């Protein structure tokens, strides 16, 4: 499968630092952009992942980077097995959560560091959607945008929905790193466009606006500008991945 990738990670307009990070296989991005085309083999792994460090908690940038680097190391060292992907990736995220929680406890952090995780993983001929938290993975097909991941949040009844949004799941942050996994094998079609993003995009731009922009050929930079026009109050991570062959 050939995948054309356009990616961006930026701190946005308001935040002083960037707690987001994204991974294109072994390439980790923060405050950077990337554009590349890759040919995915059936004999190996390829990851497209976004991690959003938890706002209001200490060291969110450390949590997102550690999570992505730790997972990539396991793929590189073949700890994530060919025939045991689900068990192995769940154990990997639990281990990440445990390490982040333990480190926070050792430092005496009142709010333990943690991060969300979402994205796509191609692994020895299979395609998997993974998710923990409220970063999102979408698919654009036939000019229709569909959210594939499920936000693991609750919202309160106060006037500001963002201030009252409660994150129910993440890696670290006092949680155990439970991971939602969906088998997408055989469900990826030629010309499918996947959008993987932190909530710094989808909280600023509606799904209808995203759909129209992507139908019109928007780039990652275009979507970032839309997030800024919507307020740009959070870090923004965006991966656009267009697939070029059927049935993977």
Secondary structure, 3 states (H helix, E strand, C coil): CEEEEEEEEECCCCCCCCCEEEEECCEEECCEEEEEEEECCCCCEEEEEEEEECCCCCCHHHHHHHHHHHHHHHHHCCCCCCCCHHHHHHHHHHHHHHHHHHHHHHHCCCCCCEECEEEEEEECCEEEEEEECCCEEEEEECCEEEECCCCCEEECCCCCCCCCEEECCCEECCCCCCCEEEECCCCCCCCCEEEEECHHHHCCCCHHHHHHHHHCCCCHHHHHHHHHHCCCCCCEEEEEEEECCCCC
